[in-house]
């Protein structure tokens, strides 16, 4: 496991987008890639469920 170093300025990389003025997500570059993948999958599942709910409310 990597130890956190407060003096490392490039550990956290912002996810840049042209849709917002500030980065909506910060990626820990020293995190386990499997953890990053699981977090991404969780966000995709949550957004999919939200879309399904909104679609069902439209009927």
mmJSON file of the N, C-alpha and C atoms, coordinates in Angstrom:
{"data_MODEL":{"atom_site":{
"group_PDB":["ATOM","ATOM","ATOM","ATOM","ATOM","ATOM","ATOM","ATOM","ATOM","ATOM","ATOM","ATOM","ATOM","ATOM","ATOM","ATOM","ATOM","ATOM","ATOM","ATOM","ATOM","ATOM","ATOM","ATOM","ATOM","ATOM","ATOM","ATOM","ATOM","ATOM","ATOM","ATOM","ATOM","ATOM","ATOM","ATOM","ATOM","ATOM","ATOM","ATOM","ATOM","ATOM","ATOM","ATOM","ATOM","ATOM","ATOM","ATOM","ATOM","ATOM","ATOM","ATOM","ATOM","ATOM","ATOM","ATOM","ATOM","ATOM","ATOM","ATOM","ATOM","ATOM","ATOM","ATOM","ATOM","ATOM","ATOM","ATOM","ATOM","ATOM","ATOM","ATOM","ATOM","ATOM","ATOM","ATOM","ATOM","ATOM","ATOM","ATOM","ATOM","ATOM","ATOM","ATOM","ATOM","ATOM","ATOM","ATOM","ATOM","ATOM","ATOM","ATOM","ATOM","ATOM","ATOM","ATOM","ATOM","ATOM","ATOM","ATOM","ATOM","ATOM","ATOM","ATOM","ATOM","ATOM","ATOM","ATOM","ATOM","ATOM","ATOM","ATOM","ATOM","ATOM","ATOM","ATOM","ATOM","ATOM","ATOM","ATOM","ATOM","ATOM","ATOM","ATOM","ATOM","ATOM","ATOM","ATOM","ATOM","ATOM","ATOM","ATOM","ATOM","ATOM","ATOM","ATOM","ATOM","ATOM","ATOM","ATOM","ATOM","ATOM","ATOM","ATOM","ATOM","ATOM","ATOM","ATOM","ATOM","ATOM","ATOM","ATOM","ATOM","ATOM","ATOM","ATOM","ATOM","ATOM","ATOM","ATOM","ATOM","ATOM","ATOM","ATOM","ATOM","ATOM","ATOM","ATOM","ATOM","ATOM","ATOM","ATOM","ATOM","ATOM","ATOM","ATOM","ATOM"],
"id":[1,2,3,4,5,6,7,8,9,10,11,12,13,14,15,16,17,18,19,20,21,22,23,24,25,26,27,28,29,30,31,32,33,34,35,36,37,38,39,40,41,42,43,44,45,46,47,48,49,50,51,52,53,54,55,56,57,58,59,60,61,62,63,64,65,66,67,68,69,70,71,72,73,74,75,76,77,78,79,80,81,82,83,84,85,86,87,88,89,90,91,92,93,94,95,96,97,98,99,100,101,102,103,104,105,106,107,108,109,110,111,112,113,114,115,116,117,118,119,120,121,122,123,124,125,126,127,128,129,130,131,132,133,134,135,136,137,138,139,140,141,142,143,144,145,146,147,148,149,150,151,152,153,154,155,156,157,158,159,160,161,162,163,164,165,166,167,168,169,170,171,172,173,174,175,176,177],
"type_symbol":["N","C","C","N","C","C","N","C","C","N","C","C","N","C","C","N","C","C","N","C","C","N","C","C","N","C","C","N","C","C","N","C","C","N","C","C","N","C","C","N","C","C","N","C","C","N","C","C","N","C","C","N","C","C","N","C","C","N","C","C","N","C","C","N","C","C","N","C","C","N","C","C","N","C","C","N","C","C","N","C","C","N","C","C","N","C","C","N","C","C","N","C","C","N","C","C","N","C","C","N","C","C","N","C","C","N","C","C","N","C","C","N","C","C","N","C","C","N","C","C","N","C","C","N","C","C","N","C","C","N","C","C","N","C","C","N","C","C","N","C","C","N","C","C","N","C","C","N","C","C","N","C","C","N","C","C","N","C","C","N","C","C","N","C","C","N","C","C","N","C","C","N","C","C","N","C","C"],
"label_atom_id":["N","CA","C","N","CA","C","N","CA","C","N","CA","C","N","CA","C","N","CA","C","N","CA","C","N","CA","C","N","CA","C","N","CA","C","N","CA","C","N","CA","C","N","CA","C","N","CA","C","N","CA","C","N","CA","C","N","CA","C","N","CA","C","N","CA","C","N","CA","C","N","CA","C","N","CA","C","N","CA","C","N","CA","C","N","CA","C","N","CA","C","N","CA","C","N","CA","C","N","CA","C","N","CA","C","N","CA","C","N","CA","C","N","CA","C","N","CA","C","N","CA","C","N","CA","C","N","CA","C","N","CA","C","N","CA","C","N","CA","C","N","CA","C","N","CA","C","N","CA","C","N","CA","C","N","CA","C","N","CA","C","N","CA","C","N","CA","C","N","CA","C","N","CA","C","N","CA","C","N","CA","C","N","CA","C","N","CA","C","N","CA","C","N","CA","C","N","CA","C","N","CA","C","N","CA","C"],
"label_alt_id":[null,null,null,null,null,null,null,null,null,null,null,null,null,null,null,null,null,null,null,null,null,null,null,null,null,null,null,null,null,null,null,null,null,null,null,null,null,null,null,null,null,null,null,null,null,null,null,null,null,null,null,null,null,null,null,null,null,null,null,null,null,null,null,null,null,null,null,null,null,null,null,null,null,null,null,null,null,null,null,null,null,null,null,null,null,null,null,null,null,null,null,null,null,null,null,null,null,null,null,null,null,null,null,null,null,null,null,null,null,null,null,null,null,null,null,null,null,null,null,null,null,null,null,null,null,null,null,null,null,null,null,null,null,null,null,null,null,null,null,null,null,null,null,null,null,null,null,null,null,null,null,null,null,null,null,null,null,null,null,null,null,null,null,null,null,null,null,null,null,null,null,null,null,null,null,null,null],
"label_comp_id":["UNK","UNK","UNK","UNK","UNK","UNK","UNK","UNK","UNK","UNK","UNK","UNK","UNK","UNK","UNK","UNK","UNK","UNK","UNK","UNK","UNK","UNK","UNK","UNK","UNK","UNK","UNK","UNK","UNK","UNK","UNK","UNK","UNK","UNK","UNK","UNK","UNK","UNK","UNK","UNK","UNK","UNK","UNK","UNK","UNK","UNK","UNK","UNK","UNK","UNK","UNK","UNK","UNK","UNK","UNK","UNK","UNK","UNK","UNK","UNK","UNK","UNK","UNK","UNK","UNK","UNK","UNK","UNK","UNK","UNK","UNK","UNK","UNK","UNK","UNK","UNK","UNK","UNK","UNK","UNK","UNK","UNK","UNK","UNK","UNK","UNK","UNK","UNK","UNK","UNK","UNK","UNK","UNK","UNK","UNK","UNK","UNK","UNK","UNK","UNK","UNK","UNK","UNK","UNK","UNK","UNK","UNK","UNK","UNK","UNK","UNK","UNK","UNK","UNK","UNK","UNK","UNK","UNK","UNK","UNK","UNK","UNK","UNK","UNK","UNK","UNK","UNK","UNK","UNK","UNK","UNK","UNK","UNK","UNK","UNK","UNK","UNK","UNK","UNK","UNK","UNK","UNK","UNK","UNK","UNK","UNK","UNK","UNK","UNK","UNK","UNK","UNK","UNK","UNK","UNK","UNK","UNK","UNK","UNK","UNK","UNK","UNK","UNK","UNK","UNK","UNK","UNK","UNK","UNK","UNK","UNK","UNK","UNK","UNK","UNK","UNK","UNK"],
"label_asym_id":["A","A","A","A","A","A","A","A","A","A","A","A","A","A","A","A","A","A","A","A","A","A","A","A","A","A","A","A","A","A","A","A","A","A","A","A","A","A","A","A","A","A","A","A","A","A","A","A","A","A","A","A","A","A","A","A","A","A","A","A","A","A","A","A","A","A","A","A","A","A","A","A","A","A","A","A","A","A","A","A","A","A","A","A","A","A","A","A","A","A","A","A","A","A","A","A","A","A","A","A","A","A","A","A","A","A","A","A","A","A","A","A","A","A","A","A","A","A","A","A","A","A","A","A","A","A","A","A","A","A","A","A","A","A","A","A","A","A","A","A","A","A","A","A","A","A","A","A","A","A","A","A","A","A","A","A","A","A","A","A","A","A","A","A","A","A","A","A","A","A","A","A","A","A","A","A","A"],
"label_entity_id":["1","1","1","1","1","1","1","1","1","1","1","1","1","1","1","1","1","1","1","1","1","1","1","1","1","1","1","1","1","1","1","1","1","1","1","1","1","1","1","1","1","1","1","1","1","1","1","1","1","1","1","1","1","1","1","1","1","1","1","1","1","1","1","1","1","1","1","1","1","1","1","1","1","1","1","1","1","1","1","1","1","1","1","1","1","1","1","1","1","1","1","1","1","1","1","1","1","1","1","1","1","1","1","1","1","1","1","1","1","1","1","1","1","1","1","1","1","1","1","1","1","1","1","1","1","1","1","1","1","1","1","1","1","1","1","1","1","1","1","1","1","1","1","1","1","1","1","1","1","1","1","1","1","1","1","1","1","1","1","1","1","1","1","1","1","1","1","1","1","1","1","1","1","1","1","1","1"],
"label_seq_id":[1,1,1,2,2,2,3,3,3,4,4,4,5,5,5,6,6,6,7,7,7,8,8,8,9,9,9,10,10,10,11,11,11,12,12,12,13,13,13,14,14,14,15,15,15,16,16,16,17,17,17,18,18,18,19,19,19,20,20,20,21,21,21,22,22,22,23,23,23,24,24,24,25,25,25,26,26,26,27,27,27,28,28,28,29,29,29,30,30,30,31,31,31,32,32,32,33,33,33,34,34,34,35,35,35,36,36,36,37,37,37,38,38,38,39,39,39,40,40,40,41,41,41,42,42,42,43,43,43,44,44,44,45,45,45,46,46,46,47,47,47,48,48,48,49,49,49,50,50,50,51,51,51,52,52,52,53,53,53,54,54,54,55,55,55,56,56,56,57,57,57,58,58,58,59,59,59],
"pdbx_PDB_ins_code":[null,null,null,null,null,null,null,null,null,null,null,null,null,null,null,null,null,null,null,null,null,null,null,null,null,null,null,null,null,null,null,null,null,null,null,null,null,null,null,null,null,null,null,null,null,null,null,null,null,null,null,null,null,null,null,null,null,null,null,null,null,null,null,null,null,null,null,null,null,null,null,null,null,null,null,null,null,null,null,null,null,null,null,null,null,null,null,null,null,null,null,null,null,null,null,null,null,null,null,null,null,null,null,null,null,null,null,null,null,null,null,null,null,null,null,null,null,null,null,null,null,null,null,null,null,null,null,null,null,null,null,null,null,null,null,null,null,null,null,null,null,null,null,null,null,null,null,null,null,null,null,null,null,null,null,null,null,null,null,null,null,null,null,null,null,null,null,null,null,null,null,null,null,null,null,null,null],
"Cartn_x":[0.846,0.0,0.885,0.488,1.262,0.938,1.979,1.798,1.552,0.613,0.274,1.412,1.773,2.827,2.203,2.076,1.433,2.231,3.506,4.342,4.293,3.599,3.464,2.303,2.593,1.568,0.804,1.358,0.699,0.017,-0.237,-0.902,-2.357,-3.05,-4.472,-4.635,-5.231,-5.42,-6.895,-7.225,-8.627,-9.112,-10.355,-10.996,-11.567,-10.98,-11.39,-12.521,-13.438,-14.569,-14.914,-15.535,-15.94,-17.364,-17.998,-19.37,-19.45,-18.386,-18.386,-17.153,-17.235,-16.095,-15.036,-15.435,-14.493,-14.516,-13.42,-13.367,-14.395,-15.24,-16.268,-15.744,-14.542,-14.005,-12.495,-11.933,-10.491,-10.06,-9.045,-8.538,-7.243,-7.18,-5.958,-5.057,-3.954,-3.082,-2.324,-2.308,-1.609,-2.576,-3.849,-4.84,-4.714,-5.211,-5.242,-6.164,-5.716,-6.564,-7.89,-7.897,-9.143,-10.144,-9.656,-10.531,-11.113,-10.296,-10.777,-11.837,-11.605,-12.585,-13.898,-13.824,-15.041,-15.813,-15.094,-15.765,-16.455,-15.791,-16.394,-17.639,-17.562,-18.721,-19.885,-19.576,-20.624,-21.315,-20.545,-21.131,-21.984,-21.524,-22.295,-23.597,-23.544,-24.762,-25.749,-25.231,-26.106,-26.766,-26.013,-26.61,-27.605,-27.342,-28.272,-29.583,-29.483,-30.688,-31.477,-30.777,-31.45,-32.203,-31.566,-32.243,-33.458,-33.333,-34.458,-35.615,-35.294,-36.325,-37.019,-36.245,-36.83,-37.685,-37.271,-38.049,-39.38,-39.362,-40.585,-41.556,-41.045,-41.919,-42.587,-42.054,-42.634,-43.906,-44.224,-45.429,-46.568],
"Cartn_y":[-1.185,0.0,1.24,2.215,3.446,4.349,4.973,5.899,7.297,8.017,9.353,10.31,11.085,12.085,13.463,14.288,15.595,16.556,16.247,17.148,16.826,15.786,15.439,16.222,17.081,17.948,17.279,16.22,15.613,14.289,14.053,12.809,12.804,13.903,13.98,14.711,14.031,14.599,14.921,16.171,16.516,15.98,15.548,15.14,16.398,16.81,18.059,17.795,18.723,18.637,20.028,20.099,21.41,21.753,20.882,21.122,21.948,21.968,22.705,23.595,24.571,25.475,24.878,23.942,23.313,21.802,21.111,19.664,18.929,18.089,17.389,16.172,15.727,14.518,14.626,14.152,14.128,12.665,12.3,10.929,10.856,9.881,9.626,8.764,9.328,8.614,7.468,7.429,6.351,5.274,5.421,4.44,3.158,2.088,0.802,0.927,0.546,0.65,-0.096,-1.195,-1.934,-1.092,-0.327,0.553,1.667,2.203,3.246,2.675,1.465,0.81,0.558,0.067,-0.189,1.099,2.179,3.475,3.949,3.767,4.161,3.326,2.031,1.159,1.54,1.896,2.315,3.581,4.529,5.767,5.491,4.582,4.236,3.553,2.63,1.957,2.949,3.868,4.858,5.751,6.18,7.031,6.247,4.97,4.125,3.958,3.74,3.614,4.921,6.043,7.342,7.54,7.205,7.328,6.413,5.202,4.266,4.829,5.386,5.965,7.139,8.01,9.159,8.712,7.68,7.158,6.589,5.853,5.254,6.316,7.42,8.483,9.23,9.085,9.77,9.107,7.909,7.196,7.369],
"Cartn_z":[0.0,0.0,0.0,-0.8,-0.881,0.295,0.821,1.934,1.382,1.996,1.545,1.818,0.834,0.95,0.705,1.762,1.585,0.714,0.429,-0.354,-1.845,-2.221,-3.627,-4.218,-5.171,-5.744,-6.88,-7.454,-8.605,-8.259,-6.986,-6.601,-7.043,-6.873,-7.217,-8.542,-9.499,-10.834,-11.031,-11.34,-11.563,-12.905,-12.917,-14.162,-14.79,-15.881,-16.521,-17.509,-17.587,-18.503,-18.988,-20.137,-20.638,-20.208,-19.419,-18.976,-17.698,-16.907,-15.646,-15.559,-14.66,-14.469,-13.553,-12.69,-11.771,-12.001,-11.678,-11.895,-11.032,-11.633,-10.867,-10.116,-10.445,-9.84,-9.747,-8.646,-8.445,-8.397,-9.181,-9.231,-8.422,-7.516,-6.757,-7.635,-8.125,-9.057,-8.394,-7.069,-6.372,-5.861,-6.183,-5.734,-6.541,-5.965,-6.639,-7.853,-9.051,-10.241,-10.098,-9.372,-9.157,-8.37,-7.389,-6.616,-7.488,-8.382,-9.288,-10.22,-10.715,-11.58,-10.852,-9.631,-8.85,-8.58,-8.304,-8.075,-9.354,-10.489,-11.763,-12.053,-11.816,-12.035,-11.127,-9.892,-8.962,-9.461,-9.987,-10.505,-11.743,-12.596,-13.794,-13.415,-12.45,-11.993,-11.384,-10.583,-9.947,-10.998,-11.992,-13.028,-13.869,-14.11,-14.848,-14.083,-12.785,-11.959,-11.918,-11.87,-11.884,-13.198,-14.32,-15.61,-15.691,-15.167,-15.165,-14.328,-13.171,-12.31,-12.992,-13.607,-14.3,-15.48,-16.163,-17.286,-16.791,-15.698,-15.159,-14.644,-14.146,-13.652,-14.788,-15.985,-17.133,-17.635,-17.173,-17.629,-16.678],
"occupancy":[1.0,1.0,1.0,1.0,1.0,1.0,1.0,1.0,1.0,1.0,1.0,1.0,1.0,1.0,1.0,1.0,1.0,1.0,1.0,1.0,1.0,1.0,1.0,1.0,1.0,1.0,1.0,1.0,1.0,1.0,1.0,1.0,1.0,1.0,1.0,1.0,1.0,1.0,1.0,1.0,1.0,1.0,1.0,1.0,1.0,1.0,1.0,1.0,1.0,1.0,1.0,1.0,1.0,1.0,1.0,1.0,1.0,1.0,1.0,1.0,1.0,1.0,1.0,1.0,1.0,1.0,1.0,1.0,1.0,1.0,1.0,1.0,1.0,1.0,1.0,1.0,1.0,1.0,1.0,1.0,1.0,1.0,1.0,1.0,1.0,1.0,1.0,1.0,1.0,1.0,1.0,1.0,1.0,1.0,1.0,1.0,1.0,1.0,1.0,1.0,1.0,1.0,1.0,1.0,1.0,1.0,1.0,1.0,1.0,1.0,1.0,1.0,1.0,1.0,1.0,1.0,1.0,1.0,1.0,1.0,1.0,1.0,1.0,1.0,1.0,1.0,1.0,1.0,1.0,1.0,1.0,1.0,1.0,1.0,1.0,1.0,1.0,1.0,1.0,1.0,1.0,1.0,1.0,1.0,1.0,1.0,1.0,1.0,1.0,1.0,1.0,1.0,1.0,1.0,1.0,1.0,1.0,1.0,1.0,1.0,1.0,1.0,1.0,1.0,1.0,1.0,1.0,1.0,1.0,1.0,1.0,1.0,1.0,1.0,1.0,1.0,1.0],
"B_iso_or_equiv":[0.0,0.0,0.0,0.0,0.0,0.0,0.0,0.0,0.0,0.0,0.0,0.0,0.0,0.0,0.0,0.0,0.0,0.0,0.0,0.0,0.0,0.0,0.0,0.0,0.0,0.0,0.0,0.0,0.0,0.0,0.0,0.0,0.0,0.0,0.0,0.0,0.0,0.0,0.0,0.0,0.0,0.0,0.0,0.0,0.0,0.0,0.0,0.0,0.0,0.0,0.0,0.0,0.0,0.0,0.0,0.0,0.0,0.0,0.0,0.0,0.0,0.0,0.0,0.0,0.0,0.0,0.0,0.0,0.0,0.0,0.0,0.0,0.0,0.0,0.0,0.0,0.0,0.0,0.0,0.0,0.0,0.0,0.0,0.0,0.0,0.0,0.0,0.0,0.0,0.0,0.0,0.0,0.0,0.0,0.0,0.0,0.0,0.0,0.0,0.0,0.0,0.0,0.0,0.0,0.0,0.0,0.0,0.0,0.0,0.0,0.0,0.0,0.0,0.0,0.0,0.0,0.0,0.0,0.0,0.0,0.0,0.0,0.0,0.0,0.0,0.0,0.0,0.0,0.0,0.0,0.0,0.0,0.0,0.0,0.0,0.0,0.0,0.0,0.0,0.0,0.0,0.0,0.0,0.0,0.0,0.0,0.0,0.0,0.0,0.0,0.0,0.0,0.0,0.0,0.0,0.0,0.0,0.0,0.0,0.0,0.0,0.0,0.0,0.0,0.0,0.0,0.0,0.0,0.0,0.0,0.0,0.0,0.0,0.0,0.0,0.0,0.0],
"pdbx_formal_charge":[null,null,null,null,null,null,null,null,null,null,null,null,null,null,null,null,null,null,null,null,null,null,null,null,null,null,null,null,null,null,null,null,null,null,null,null,null,null,null,null,null,null,null,null,null,null,null,null,null,null,null,null,null,null,null,null,null,null,null,null,null,null,null,null,null,null,null,null,null,null,null,null,null,null,null,null,null,null,null,null,null,null,null,null,null,null,null,null,null,null,null,null,null,null,null,null,null,null,null,null,null,null,null,null,null,null,null,null,null,null,null,null,null,null,null,null,null,null,null,null,null,null,null,null,null,null,null,null,null,null,null,null,null,null,null,null,null,null,null,null,null,null,null,null,null,null,null,null,null,null,null,null,null,null,null,null,null,null,null,null,null,null,null,null,null,null,null,null,null,null,null,null,null,null,null,null,null],
"auth_seq_id":[1,1,1,2,2,2,3,3,3,4,4,4,5,5,5,6,6,6,7,7,7,8,8,8,9,9,9,10,10,10,11,11,11,12,12,12,13,13,13,14,14,14,15,15,15,16,16,16,17,17,17,18,18,18,19,19,19,20,20,20,21,21,21,22,22,22,23,23,23,24,24,24,25,25,25,26,26,26,27,27,27,28,28,28,29,29,29,30,30,30,31,31,31,32,32,32,33,33,33,34,34,34,35,35,35,36,36,36,37,37,37,38,38,38,39,39,39,40,40,40,41,41,41,42,42,42,43,43,43,44,44,44,45,45,45,46,46,46,47,47,47,48,48,48,49,49,49,50,50,50,51,51,51,52,52,52,53,53,53,54,54,54,55,55,55,56,56,56,57,57,57,58,58,58,59,59,59],
"auth_comp_id":["UNK","UNK","UNK","UNK","UNK","UNK","UNK","UNK","UNK","UNK","UNK","UNK","UNK","UNK","UNK","UNK","UNK","UNK","UNK","UNK","UNK","UNK","UNK","UNK","UNK","UNK","UNK","UNK","UNK","UNK","UNK","UNK","UNK","UNK","UNK","UNK","UNK","UNK","UNK","UNK","UNK","UNK","UNK","UNK","UNK","UNK","UNK","UNK","UNK","UNK","UNK","UNK","UNK","UNK","UNK","UNK","UNK","UNK","UNK","UNK","UNK","UNK","UNK","UNK","UNK","UNK","UNK","UNK","UNK","UNK","UNK","UNK","UNK","UNK","UNK","UNK","UNK","UNK","UNK","UNK","UNK","UNK","UNK","UNK","UNK","UNK","UNK","UNK","UNK","UNK","UNK","UNK","UNK","UNK","UNK","UNK","UNK","UNK","UNK","UNK","UNK","UNK","UNK","UNK","UNK","UNK","UNK","UNK","UNK","UNK","UNK","UNK","UNK","UNK","UNK","UNK","UNK","UNK","UNK","UNK","UNK","UNK","UNK","UNK","UNK","UNK","UNK","UNK","UNK","UNK","UNK","UNK","UNK","UNK","UNK","UNK","UNK","UNK","UNK","UNK","UNK","UNK","UNK","UNK","UNK","UNK","UNK","UNK","UNK","UNK","UNK","UNK","UNK","UNK","UNK","UNK","UNK","UNK","UNK","UNK","UNK","UNK","UNK","UNK","UNK","UNK","UNK","UNK","UNK","UNK","UNK","UNK","UNK","UNK","UNK","UNK","UNK"],
"auth_asym_id":["A","A","A","A","A","A","A","A","A","A","A","A","A","A","A","A","A","A","A","A","A","A","A","A","A","A","A","A","A","A","A","A","A","A","A","A","A","A","A","A","A","A","A","A","A","A","A","A","A","A","A","A","A","A","A","A","A","A","A","A","A","A","A","A","A","A","A","A","A","A","A","A","A","A","A","A","A","A","A","A","A","A","A","A","A","A","A","A","A","A","A","A","A","A","A","A","A","A","A","A","A","A","A","A","A","A","A","A","A","A","A","A","A","A","A","A","A","A","A","A","A","A","A","A","A","A","A","A","A","A","A","A","A","A","A","A","A","A","A","A","A","A","A","A","A","A","A","A","A","A","A","A","A","A","A","A","A","A","A","A","A","A","A","A","A","A","A","A","A","A","A","A","A","A","A","A","A"],
"auth_atom_id":["N","CA","C","N","CA","C","N","CA","C","N","CA","C","N","CA","C","N","CA","C","N","CA","C","N","CA","C","N","CA","C","N","CA","C","N","CA","C","N","CA","C","N","CA","C","N","CA","C","N","CA","C","N","CA","C","N","CA","C","N","CA","C","N","CA","C","N","CA","C","N","CA","C","N","CA","C","N","CA","C","N","CA","C","N","CA","C","N","CA","C","N","CA","C","N","CA","C","N","CA","C","N","CA","C","N","CA","C","N","CA","C","N","CA","C","N","CA","C","N","CA","C","N","CA","C","N","CA","C","N","CA","C","N","CA","C","N","CA","C","N","CA","C","N","CA","C","N","CA","C","N","CA","C","N","CA","C","N","CA","C","N","CA","C","N","CA","C","N","CA","C","N","CA","C","N","CA","C","N","CA","C","N","CA","C","N","CA","C","N","CA","C","N","CA","C","N","CA","C","N","CA","C","N","CA","C"],
"pdbx_PDB_model_num":[1,1,1,1,1,1,1,1,1,1,1,1,1,1,1,1,1,1,1,1,1,1,1,1,1,1,1,1,1,1,1,1,1,1,1,1,1,1,1,1,1,1,1,1,1,1,1,1,1,1,1,1,1,1,1,1,1,1,1,1,1,1,1,1,1,1,1,1,1,1,1,1,1,1,1,1,1,1,1,1,1,1,1,1,1,1,1,1,1,1,1,1,1,1,1,1,1,1,1,1,1,1,1,1,1,1,1,1,1,1,1,1,1,1,1,1,1,1,1,1,1,1,1,1,1,1,1,1,1,1,1,1,1,1,1,1,1,1,1,1,1,1,1,1,1,1,1,1,1,1,1,1,1,1,1,1,1,1,1,1,1,1,1,1,1,1,1,1,1,1,1,1,1,1,1,1,1]
}}}
